[in-house]
Amino acid sequence: FSAELFRKGIDIEAPYGEQIRAVEGGRVIFADRFPGYGKMMVVDHGERYYTVYAHLSELLKKNGETVRKGEPIALVGDSDSLAGARLYFEIRKDGKPLDPVPWFKKQ
């Protein structure tokens, strides 16, 4: 996982402490603080797809742990956020950001 991140995702306003659920199953490859993003989690979904969750108040999963689709993985926070409690969410394939909105419509 490259540490070179550019803000290409979306900010989702949400109440502090709200559960964040994995959009798809995968494995946690990063769960720690990251400058400018606060507490952050990156999930590897296979086929070179990754999701990034940031500004978290609490990480419910650790590096290397498996996550199931819909499973709570973190809590909304305001760590390193200049605009209060929110979730920063990003999807990448082959290191390039994708529009995350269609992923929320997949059932």
MOPAC internal coordinates of N, CA, C and O (Angstrom, degrees):
PM7 1SCF
backbone

  N    0.0000 0     0.00 0     0.00 0    0    0    0
  C    1.4634 1     0.00 0     0.00 0    1    0    0
  C    1.5149 1   108.37 1     0.00 0    2    1    0
  O    1.2310 1   121.03 1   -55.81 1    3    2    1
  N    1.3008 1   115.64 1   124.19 1    3    2    1
  C    1.4576 1   120.67 1  -179.83 1    5    3    2
  C    1.5247 1   110.18 1   -78.36 1    6    5    3
  O    1.2310 1   120.48 1   -42.23 1    7    6    5
  N    1.3062 1   116.69 1   137.77 1    7    6    5
  C    1.4610 1   121.26 1   178.58 1    9    7    6
  C    1.5261 1   111.23 1   -80.67 1   10    9    7
  O    1.2310 1   120.18 1   179.11 1   11   10    9
  N    1.3132 1   117.26 1    -0.89 1   11   10    9
  C    1.4602 1   121.00 1  -179.41 1   13   11   10
  C    1.5267 1   109.13 1   -83.51 1   14   13   11
  O    1.2310 1   120.83 1   -78.77 1   15   14   13
  N    1.3267 1   116.02 1   101.23 1   15   14   13
  C    1.4602 1   120.76 1  -176.82 1   17   15   14
  C    1.5183 1   109.81 1  -115.63 1   18   17   15
  O    1.2310 1   120.98 1   -39.51 1   19   18   17
  N    1.3069 1   115.74 1   140.49 1   19   18   17
  C    1.4560 1   121.66 1   172.98 1   21   19   18
  C    1.5154 1   106.14 1  -124.17 1   22   21   19
  O    1.2310 1   120.27 1   -36.09 1   23   22   21
  N    1.3137 1   117.08 1   143.91 1   23   22   21
  C    1.4648 1   120.07 1  -178.15 1   25   23   22
  C    1.5116 1   110.17 1   -73.13 1   26   25   23
  O    1.2310 1   120.88 1   -82.29 1   27   26   25
  N    1.3206 1   115.92 1    97.71 1   27   26   25
  C    1.4623 1   121.80 1   179.52 1   29   27   26
  C    1.5208 1   110.13 1  -124.70 1   30   29   27
  O    1.2310 1   120.56 1  -168.64 1   31   30   29
  N    1.3036 1   116.53 1    11.36 1   31   30   29
  C    1.4555 1   120.21 1  -178.86 1   33   31   30
  C    1.5176 1   110.81 1  -100.44 1   34   33   31
  O    1.2310 1   121.00 1    23.65 1   35   34   33
  N    1.3403 1   115.70 1  -156.35 1   35   34   33
  C    1.4519 1   121.17 1  -178.85 1   37   35   34
  C    1.5216 1   109.53 1  -126.74 1   38   37   35
  O    1.2310 1   120.90 1   -29.76 1   39   38   37
  N    1.3229 1   115.89 1   150.24 1   39   38   37
  C    1.4575 1   122.84 1   172.95 1   41   39   38
  C    1.5177 1   108.01 1   -98.76 1   42   41   39
  O    1.2310 1   120.93 1   -51.81 1   43   42   41
  N    1.3183 1   115.83 1   128.19 1   43   42   41
  C    1.4538 1   121.59 1  -179.93 1   45   43   42
  C    1.5187 1   107.59 1  -116.25 1   46   45   43
  O    1.2310 1   120.14 1   -65.22 1   47   46   45
  N    1.3342 1   117.34 1   114.78 1   47   46   45
  C    1.4561 1   119.86 1   177.86 1   49   47   46
  C    1.5198 1   108.63 1   -68.81 1   50   49   47
  O    1.2310 1   120.92 1   -44.77 1   51   50   49
  N    1.3194 1   115.84 1   135.23 1   51   50   49
  C    1.4629 1   121.30 1  -178.46 1   53   51   50
  C    1.5143 1   108.24 1  -157.12 1   54   53   51
  O    1.2310 1   120.05 1   -25.75 1   55   54   53
  N    1.3347 1   117.50 1   154.25 1   55   54   53
  C    1.4626 1   120.22 1   179.41 1   57   55   54
  C    1.5290 1   111.45 1   -65.51 1   58   57   55
  O    1.2310 1   121.20 1   -37.52 1   59   58   57
  N    1.3310 1   115.30 1   142.48 1   59   58   57
  C    1.4577 1   121.49 1   176.84 1   61   59   58
  C    1.5350 1   108.58 1   -55.17 1   62   61   59
  O    1.2310 1   120.56 1   -47.58 1   63   62   61
  N    1.3427 1   116.54 1   132.42 1   63   62   61
  C    1.4597 1   121.51 1   176.65 1   65   63   62
  C    1.5194 1   114.50 1    88.72 1   66   65   63
  O    1.2310 1   119.82 1   174.40 1   67   66   65
  N    1.3376 1   117.95 1    -5.60 1   67   66   65
  C    1.4693 1   120.97 1   178.27 1   69   67   66
  C    1.5348 1   109.99 1   -62.74 1   70   69   67
  O    1.2310 1   120.35 1   -37.29 1   71   70   69
  N    1.3367 1   116.94 1   142.71 1   71   70   69
  C    1.4670 1   120.88 1   179.26 1   73   71   70
  C    1.5245 1   110.92 1   -70.06 1   74   73   71
  O    1.2310 1   121.09 1   -40.60 1   75   74   73
  N    1.3232 1   115.53 1   139.40 1   75   74   73
  C    1.4594 1   122.68 1   173.63 1   77   75   74
  C    1.5211 1   106.33 1  -109.53 1   78   77   75
  O    1.2310 1   120.62 1   -50.89 1   79   78   77
  N    1.3206 1   116.42 1   129.11 1   79   78   77
  C    1.4626 1   120.99 1  -177.81 1   81   79   78
  C    1.5264 1   109.76 1  -109.63 1   82   81   79
  O    1.2310 1   121.01 1   -34.31 1   83   82   81
  N    1.3205 1   115.67 1   145.69 1   83   82   81
  C    1.4664 1   120.97 1   179.05 1   85   83   82
  C    1.5304 1   109.30 1   -63.70 1   86   85   83
  O    1.2310 1   120.21 1   -46.40 1   87   86   85
  N    1.3362 1   117.20 1   133.60 1   87   86   85
  C    1.4652 1   120.43 1   179.28 1   89   87   86
  C    1.5238 1   111.12 1   -74.63 1   90   89   87
  O    1.2310 1   120.61 1   160.06 1   91   90   89
  N    1.3276 1   116.44 1   -19.94 1   91   90   89
  C    1.4628 1   121.61 1  -179.32 1   93   91   90
  C    1.5252 1   107.12 1  -157.64 1   94   93   91
  O    1.2310 1   120.14 1   -19.87 1   95   94   93
  N    1.3164 1   117.33 1   160.13 1   95   94   93
  C    1.4564 1   120.90 1   177.99 1   97   95   94
  C    1.5245 1   111.02 1   -70.95 1   98   97   95
  O    1.2310 1   121.06 1   -23.21 1   99   98   97
  N    1.3300 1   115.59 1   156.79 1   99   98   97
  C    1.4600 1   119.78 1   178.85 1  101   99   98
  C    1.5082 1   111.68 1   171.65 1  102  101   99
  O    1.2310 1   121.39 1    24.18 1  103  102  101
  N    1.3361 1   114.94 1  -155.82 1  103  102  101
  C    1.4720 1   121.47 1  -178.10 1  105  103  102
  C    1.5135 1   108.99 1  -133.36 1  106  105  103
  O    1.2310 1   120.62 1   -44.66 1  107  106  105
  N    1.3276 1   116.42 1   135.34 1  107  106  105
  C    1.4647 1   121.77 1   178.93 1  109  107  106
  C    1.5258 1   108.87 1   -71.30 1  110  109  107
  O    1.2310 1   120.59 1   -55.96 1  111  110  109
  N    1.3347 1   116.47 1   124.04 1  111  110  109
  C    1.4697 1   119.56 1   178.06 1  113  111  110
  C    1.5259 1   111.90 1  -111.59 1  114  113  111
  O    1.2310 1   120.22 1   169.79 1  115  114  113
  N    1.3441 1   117.19 1   -10.21 1  115  114  113
  C    1.4638 1   121.00 1   174.91 1  117  115  114
  C    1.5180 1   107.72 1  -152.34 1  118  117  115
  O    1.2310 1   120.46 1   -50.90 1  119  118  117
  N    1.3252 1   116.73 1   129.10 1  119  118  117
  C    1.4675 1   121.97 1   176.27 1  121  119  118
  C    1.5191 1   107.56 1  -149.47 1  122  121  119
  O    1.2310 1   120.90 1   -88.02 1  123  122  121
  N    1.3367 1   115.88 1    91.98 1  123  122  121
  C    1.4673 1   121.01 1  -175.76 1  125  123  122
  C    1.5252 1   108.24 1  -170.83 1  126  125  123
  O    1.2310 1   121.07 1     4.92 1  127  126  125
  N    1.3345 1   115.55 1  -175.08 1  127  126  125
  C    1.4688 1   119.50 1   174.75 1  129  127  126
  C    1.5251 1   109.38 1   -78.33 1  130  129  127
  O    1.2310 1   121.13 1   -33.11 1  131  130  129
  N    1.3258 1   115.44 1   146.89 1  131  130  129
  C    1.4596 1   121.57 1   177.06 1  133  131  130
  C    1.5196 1   106.99 1  -140.27 1  134  133  131
  O    1.2310 1   119.78 1   -53.56 1  135  134  133
  N    1.3544 1   118.02 1   126.44 1  135  134  133
  C    1.4683 1   120.83 1  -175.33 1  137  135  134
  C    1.5315 1   112.47 1   -52.35 1  138  137  135
  O    1.2310 1   121.25 1   -50.90 1  139  138  137
  N    1.3351 1   115.22 1   129.10 1  139  138  137
  C    1.4537 1   121.73 1   178.38 1  141  139  138
  C    1.5172 1   113.75 1    86.83 1  142  141  139
  O    1.2310 1   120.37 1   164.82 1  143  142  141
  N    1.3355 1   116.89 1   -15.18 1  143  142  141
  C    1.4573 1   121.36 1  -178.15 1  145  143  142
  C    1.5271 1   111.90 1  -117.56 1  146  145  143
  O    1.2310 1   120.40 1   171.54 1  147  146  145
  N    1.3354 1   116.84 1    -8.46 1  147  146  145
  C    1.4577 1   120.41 1  -177.06 1  149  147  146
  C    1.5099 1   110.81 1    67.62 1  150  149  147
  O    1.2310 1   120.90 1    33.30 1  151  150  149
  N    1.3281 1   115.88 1  -146.70 1  151  150  149
  C    1.4646 1   119.43 1   176.11 1  153  151  150
  C    1.5220 1   107.11 1   -69.69 1  154  153  151
  O    1.2310 1   121.32 1   -49.89 1  155  154  153
  N    1.3409 1   115.08 1   130.11 1  155  154  153
  C    1.4513 1   120.48 1  -172.01 1  157  155  154
  C    1.5235 1   109.93 1  -137.88 1  158  157  155
  O    1.2310 1   120.99 1   -31.05 1  159  158  157
  N    1.3375 1   115.71 1   148.95 1  159  158  157
  C    1.4600 1   121.22 1   175.64 1  161  159  158
  C    1.5255 1   108.64 1  -132.08 1  162  161  159
  O    1.2310 1   121.20 1   -41.39 1  163  162  161
  N    1.3363 1   115.30 1   138.61 1  163  162  161
  C    1.4647 1   121.34 1   174.80 1  165  163  162
  C    1.5232 1   107.17 1  -122.47 1  166  165  163
  O    1.2310 1   121.01 1   -50.71 1  167  166  165
  N    1.3375 1   115.67 1   129.29 1  167  166  165
  C    1.4585 1   121.56 1   179.86 1  169  167  166
  C    1.5276 1   108.75 1  -114.36 1  170  169  167
  O    1.2310 1   121.26 1   -50.10 1  171  170  169
  N    1.3277 1   115.20 1   129.90 1  171  170  169
  C    1.4672 1   122.88 1   176.66 1  173  171  170
  C    1.5263 1   107.01 1   -91.78 1  174  173  171
  O    1.2310 1   120.56 1   -60.48 1  175  174  173
  N    1.3373 1   116.53 1   119.52 1  175  174  173
  C    1.4652 1   121.22 1  -177.88 1  177  175  174
  C    1.5292 1   112.61 1  -100.50 1  178  177  175
  O    1.2310 1   120.32 1  -174.55 1  179  178  177
  N    1.3383 1   117.00 1     5.45 1  179  178  177
  C    1.4592 1   120.07 1  -177.47 1  181  179  178
  C    1.5205 1   110.41 1    84.53 1  182  181  179
  O    1.2310 1   120.74 1   -12.32 1  183  182  181
  N    1.3112 1   116.20 1   167.68 1  183  182  181
  C    1.4658 1   122.69 1  -178.36 1  185  183  182
  C    1.5343 1   112.28 1    51.44 1  186  185  183
  O    1.2310 1   121.00 1  -149.19 1  187  186  185
  N    1.3510 1   115.69 1    30.81 1  187  186  185
  C    1.4574 1   124.04 1   176.81 1  189  187  186
  C    1.5322 1   113.73 1    65.32 1  190  189  187
  O    1.2310 1   120.47 1  -154.40 1  191  190  189
  N    1.3485 1   116.70 1    25.60 1  191  190  189
  C    1.4676 1   122.45 1   172.91 1  193  191  190
  C    1.5205 1   108.86 1   -99.93 1  194  193  191
  O    1.2310 1   120.86 1   -43.77 1  195  194  193
  N    1.3374 1   115.96 1   136.23 1  195  194  193
  C    1.4639 1   122.68 1   178.93 1  197  195  194
  C    1.5171 1   109.08 1  -136.77 1  198  197  195
  O    1.2310 1   120.44 1   -34.76 1  199  198  197
  N    1.3331 1   116.77 1   145.24 1  199  198  197
  C    1.4582 1   119.99 1   169.94 1  201  199  198
  C    1.5217 1   108.45 1  -117.55 1  202  201  199
  O    1.2310 1   121.18 1   -34.40 1  203  202  201
  N    1.3352 1   115.34 1   145.60 1  203  202  201
  C    1.4625 1   123.57 1  -179.12 1  205  203  202
  C    1.5287 1   107.53 1  -119.50 1  206  205  203
  O    1.2310 1   120.96 1   -50.05 1  207  206  205
  N    1.3347 1   115.77 1   129.95 1  207  206  205
  C    1.4588 1   122.91 1   177.61 1  209  207  206
  C    1.5312 1   106.12 1  -123.61 1  210  209  207
  O    1.2310 1   119.52 1   -53.04 1  211  210  209
  N    1.3432 1   118.53 1   126.96 1  211  210  209
  C    1.4685 1   119.35 1  -176.36 1  213  211  210
  C    1.5211 1   112.49 1  -138.90 1  214  213  211
  O    1.2310 1   120.89 1    -7.78 1  215  214  213
  N    1.3471 1   115.91 1   172.22 1  215  214  213
  C    1.4703 1   126.84 1  -174.10 1  217  215  214
  C    1.5275 1   110.65 1    67.08 1  218  217  215
  O    1.2310 1   120.32 1  -147.99 1  219  218  217
  N    1.3261 1   117.00 1    32.01 1  219  218  217
  C    1.4547 1   122.34 1  -174.71 1  221  219  218
  C    1.5261 1   111.82 1   -77.61 1  222  221  219
  O    1.2310 1   120.84 1   -29.72 1  223  222  221
  N    1.3437 1   116.00 1   150.28 1  223  222  221
  C    1.4672 1   119.49 1   174.52 1  225  223  222
  C    1.5166 1   110.19 1   -91.65 1  226  225  223
  O    1.2310 1   120.84 1   150.49 1  227  226  225
  N    1.3327 1   116.01 1   -29.51 1  227  226  225
  C    1.4638 1   119.88 1  -178.82 1  229  227  226
  C    1.5214 1   109.87 1  -150.08 1  230  229  227
  O    1.2310 1   121.09 1   -40.47 1  231  230  229
  N    1.3280 1   115.52 1   139.53 1  231  230  229
  C    1.4629 1   122.24 1   176.06 1  233  231  230
  C    1.5256 1   107.29 1   -98.99 1  234  233  231
  O    1.2310 1   120.08 1   -56.93 1  235  234  233
  N    1.3312 1   117.45 1   123.07 1  235  234  233
  C    1.4663 1   120.95 1  -179.20 1  237  235  234
  C    1.5218 1   112.05 1   -94.86 1  238  237  235
  O    1.2310 1   120.56 1   173.05 1  239  238  237
  N    1.3313 1   116.53 1    -6.95 1  239  238  237
  C    1.4691 1   122.07 1   179.31 1  241  239  238
  C    1.5286 1   108.89 1  -128.33 1  242  241  239
  O    1.2310 1   121.33 1   -23.83 1  243  242  241
  N    1.3394 1   115.05 1   156.17 1  243  242  241
  C    1.4744 1   121.15 1  -179.89 1  245  243  242
  C    1.5266 1   109.58 1  -114.05 1  246  245  243
  O    1.2310 1   121.44 1   -14.84 1  247  246  245
  N    1.3402 1   114.85 1   165.16 1  247  246  245
  C    1.4680 1   120.80 1   175.39 1  249  247  246
  C    1.5247 1   109.95 1   -49.53 1  250  249  247
  O    1.2310 1   120.74 1   -45.40 1  251  250  249
  N    1.3321 1   116.18 1   134.60 1  251  250  249
  C    1.4580 1   121.40 1   175.32 1  253  251  250
  C    1.5168 1   114.56 1    88.72 1  254  253  251
  O    1.2310 1   119.90 1   165.89 1  255  254  253
  N    1.3256 1   117.80 1   -14.11 1  255  254  253
  C    1.4647 1   119.67 1  -178.66 1  257  255  254
  C    1.5260 1   111.12 1   -76.17 1  258  257  255
  O    1.2310 1   121.39 1   -32.63 1  259  258  257
  N    1.3275 1   114.94 1   147.37 1  259  258  257
  C    1.4571 1   121.98 1   177.54 1  261  259  258
  C    1.5246 1   108.94 1   -86.72 1  262  261  259
  O    1.2310 1   120.50 1   -36.14 1  263  262  261
  N    1.3321 1   116.65 1   143.86 1  263  262  261
  C    1.4583 1   121.27 1   175.66 1  265  263  262
  C    1.5286 1   109.00 1  -125.08 1  266  265  263
  O    1.2310 1   121.42 1   -32.85 1  267  266  265
  N    1.3131 1   114.89 1   147.15 1  267  266  265
  C    1.4645 1   121.26 1   176.18 1  269  267  266
  C    1.5290 1   108.90 1  -101.55 1  270  269  267
  O    1.2310 1   120.22 1   -27.32 1  271  270  269
  N    1.3246 1   117.18 1   152.68 1  271  270  269
  C    1.4558 1   121.29 1   176.29 1  273  271  270
  C    1.5225 1   109.12 1   -55.97 1  274  273  271
  O    1.2310 1   120.45 1   -48.77 1  275  274  273
  N    1.3279 1   116.74 1   131.23 1  275  274  273
  C    1.4549 1   121.95 1   178.42 1  277  275  274
  C    1.5165 1   114.95 1    84.44 1  278  277  275
  O    1.2310 1   119.99 1   175.27 1  279  278  277
  N    1.3269 1   117.62 1    -4.73 1  279  278  277
  C    1.4648 1   121.31 1  -179.18 1  281  279  278
  C    1.5240 1   109.91 1   -77.40 1  282  281  279
  O    1.2310 1   119.48 1   -42.96 1  283  282  281
  N    1.3604 1   118.60 1   137.04 1  283  282  281
  C    1.4658 1   120.23 1   175.19 1  285  283  282
  C    1.5372 1   110.44 1   -62.33 1  286  285  283
  O    1.2310 1   120.73 1   -50.47 1  287  286  285
  N    1.3372 1   116.20 1   129.53 1  287  286  285
  C    1.4644 1   120.12 1  -178.45 1  289  287  286
  C    1.5298 1   112.89 1  -120.77 1  290  289  287
  O    1.2310 1   120.48 1   161.02 1  291  290  289
  N    1.3469 1   116.69 1   -18.98 1  291  290  289
  C    1.4587 1   120.16 1  -177.28 1  293  291  290
  C    1.5222 1   109.00 1  -164.85 1  294  293  291
  O    1.2310 1   121.17 1    -5.40 1  295  294  293
  N    1.3497 1   115.37 1   174.60 1  295  294  293
  C    1.4609 1   121.57 1   176.50 1  297  295  294
  C    1.5164 1   109.54 1  -121.24 1  298  297  295
  O    1.2310 1   121.12 1   -37.00 1  299  298  297
  N    1.3448 1   115.47 1   143.00 1  299  298  297
  C    1.4674 1   121.72 1   178.16 1  301  299  298
  C    1.5238 1   109.52 1   -60.30 1  302  301  299
  O    1.2310 1   121.24 1   -39.05 1  303  302  301
  N    1.3325 1   115.24 1   140.95 1  303  302  301
  C    1.4548 1   120.22 1   177.91 1  305  303  302
  C    1.5080 1   111.30 1  -145.96 1  306  305  303
  O    1.2310 1   121.66 1    16.04 1  307  306  305
  N    1.3363 1   114.43 1  -163.96 1  307  306  305
  C    1.4572 1   119.88 1   177.92 1  309  307  306
  C    1.5297 1   110.31 1  -133.56 1  310  309  307
  O    1.2310 1   120.29 1  -157.86 1  311  310  309
  N    1.3477 1   117.05 1    22.14 1  311  310  309
  C    1.4618 1   120.56 1  -178.40 1  313  311  310
  C    1.5326 1   110.01 1   -64.60 1  314  313  311
  O    1.2310 1   121.02 1   -57.48 1  315  314  313
  N    1.3162 1   115.66 1   122.52 1  315  314  313
  C    1.4728 1   124.60 1  -178.74 1  317  315  314
  C    1.5277 1   112.77 1    60.19 1  318  317  315
  O    1.2310 1   119.92 1  -159.92 1  319  318  317
  N    1.3218 1   117.76 1    20.08 1  319  318  317
  C    1.4700 1   121.39 1   175.98 1  321  319  318
  C    1.5181 1   107.77 1   -96.58 1  322  321  319
  O    1.2310 1   120.60 1   -44.66 1  323  322  321
  N    1.3129 1   116.45 1   135.34 1  323  322  321
  C    1.4573 1   120.44 1   178.59 1  325  323  322
  C    1.5233 1   110.80 1   -91.18 1  326  325  323
  O    1.2310 1   120.23 1   176.20 1  327  326  325
  N    1.3357 1   117.17 1    -3.80 1  327  326  325
  C    1.4652 1   120.96 1  -173.06 1  329  327  326
  C    1.5249 1   112.75 1  -123.57 1  330  329  327
  O    1.2310 1   119.78 1  -157.28 1  331  330  329
  N    1.3234 1   118.03 1    22.72 1  331  330  329
  C    1.4623 1   119.81 1   178.10 1  333  331  330
  C    1.5163 1   112.92 1    85.71 1  334  333  331
  O    1.2310 1   121.46 1    12.23 1  335  334  333
  N    1.3346 1   114.81 1  -167.77 1  335  334  333
  C    1.4654 1   120.97 1  -175.05 1  337  335  334
  C    1.5291 1   110.64 1   -64.57 1  338  337  335
  O    1.2310 1   121.53 1   -49.84 1  339  338  337
  N    1.3327 1   114.68 1   130.16 1  339  338  337
  C    1.4649 1   121.05 1   179.32 1  341  339  338
  C    1.5127 1   108.68 1  -170.60 1  342  341  339
  O    1.2310 1   121.34 1   -16.36 1  343  342  341
  N    1.3215 1   115.05 1   163.64 1  343  342  341
  C    1.4580 1   121.70 1   173.08 1  345  343  342
  C    1.5158 1   107.60 1  -109.98 1  346  345  343
  O    1.2310 1   120.68 1   -53.50 1  347  346  345
  N    1.3248 1   116.31 1   126.50 1  347  346  345
  C    1.4606 1   120.39 1   169.15 1  349  347  346
  C    1.5158 1   105.79 1   -93.71 1  350  349  347
  O    1.2310 1   120.41 1   -53.13 1  351  350  349
  N    1.3442 1   116.83 1   126.87 1  351  350  349
  C    1.4618 1   121.65 1  -175.49 1  353  351  350
  C    1.5192 1   109.26 1  -130.77 1  354  353  351
  O    1.2310 1   121.44 1   -44.99 1  355  354  353
  N    1.3247 1   114.85 1   135.01 1  355  354  353
  C    1.4639 1   120.62 1  -177.59 1  357  355  354
  C    1.5252 1   108.93 1  -144.20 1  358  357  355
  O    1.2310 1   120.84 1   -34.57 1  359  358  357
  N    1.3270 1   115.99 1   145.43 1  359  358  357
  C    1.4702 1   121.69 1   174.23 1  361  359  358
  C    1.5226 1   107.84 1  -121.26 1  362  361  359
  O    1.2310 1   121.10 1   -44.50 1  363  362  361
  N    1.3281 1   115.50 1   135.50 1  363  362  361
  C    1.4681 1   120.38 1   178.20 1  365  363  362
  C    1.5132 1   110.19 1  -128.23 1  366  365  363
  O    1.2310 1   121.10 1   -35.94 1  367  366  365
  N    1.3117 1   115.50 1   144.06 1  367  366  365
  C    1.4692 1   121.55 1   169.38 1  369  367  366
  C    1.5151 1   106.22 1  -130.35 1  370  369  367
  O    1.2310 1   120.31 1   -50.23 1  371  370  369
  N    1.3243 1   117.01 1   129.77 1  371  370  369
  C    1.4700 1   121.97 1  -177.84 1  373  371  370
  C    1.5292 1   111.14 1    53.70 1  374  373  371
  O    1.2310 1   120.19 1  -146.05 1  375  374  373
  N    1.3452 1   117.23 1    33.95 1  375  374  373
  C    1.4558 1   121.60 1   177.41 1  377  375  374
  C    1.5089 1   114.60 1    80.10 1  378  377  375
  O    1.2310 1   119.82 1   178.72 1  379  378  377
  N    1.3347 1   117.95 1    -1.28 1  379  378  377
  C    1.4644 1   120.82 1  -179.20 1  381  379  378
  C    1.5273 1   109.81 1  -107.10 1  382  381  379
  O    1.2310 1   120.25 1   -42.94 1  383  382  381
  N    1.3386 1   117.12 1   137.06 1  383  382  381
  C    1.4647 1   119.51 1  -179.49 1  385  383  382
  C    1.5254 1   111.86 1   -70.23 1  386  385  383
  O    1.2310 1   121.38 1   -36.02 1  387  386  385
  N    1.3375 1   114.97 1   143.98 1  387  386  385
  C    1.4587 1   122.68 1   175.79 1  389  387  386
  C    1.5216 1   109.01 1  -116.42 1  390  389  387
  O    1.2310 1   120.30 1   -19.07 1  391  390  389
  N    1.3273 1   117.04 1   160.93 1  391  390  389
  C    1.4639 1   121.37 1   174.36 1  393  391  390
  C    1.5272 1   107.79 1   -67.45 1  394  393  391
  O    1.2310 1   119.69 1   -62.99 1  395  394  393
  N    1.3365 1   118.20 1   117.01 1  395  394  393
  C    1.4624 1   119.75 1  -174.95 1  397  395  394
  C    1.5346 1   114.13 1   -78.54 1  398  397  395
  O    1.2310 1   119.56 1   162.28 1  399  398  397
  N    1.3275 1   118.44 1   -17.72 1  399  398  397
  C    1.4607 1   120.96 1  -172.12 1  401  399  398
  C    1.5296 1   113.11 1   -56.28 1  402  401  399
  O    1.2310 1   118.56 1   135.40 1  403  402  401
  N    1.3447 1   120.34 1   -44.60 1  403  402  401
  C    1.4711 1   119.06 1   179.96 1  405  403  402
  C    1.5321 1   113.94 1   -58.94 1  406  405  403
  O    1.2310 1   119.64 1   153.11 1  407  406  405
  N    1.3257 1   118.30 1   -26.89 1  407  406  405
  C    1.4716 1   121.17 1  -179.79 1  409  407  406
  C    1.5224 1   111.38 1   -65.64 1  410  409  407
  O    1.2310 1   120.62 1   151.83 1  411  410  409
  N    1.3153 1   116.43 1   -28.17 1  411  410  409
  C    1.4780 1   119.27 1  -179.41 1  413  411  410
  C    1.5180 1   110.78 1   -75.38 1  414  413  411
  O    1.2310 1   120.35 1   161.09 1  415  414  413
  N    1.3298 1   116.93 1   -18.91 1  415  414  413
  C    1.4646 1   120.91 1  -178.76 1  417  415  414
  C    1.5143 1   111.99 1   -90.60 1  418  417  415
  O    1.2310 1   119.71 1   163.34 1  419  418  417
  N    1.3462 1   118.16 1   -16.66 1  419  418  417
  C    1.4740 1   121.74 1   179.59 1  421  419  418
  C    1.5235 1   109.29 1   -68.03 1  422  421  419
  O    1.2310 1   120.59 1   -48.21 1  423  422  421
  N    1.3079 1   116.48 1   131.79 1  423  422  421
  C    1.4745 1   119.37 1   178.18 1  425  423  422
  C    1.5179 1   108.92 1  -122.93 1  426  425  423
  O    1.2310 1   120.10 1   180.00 1  427  426  425

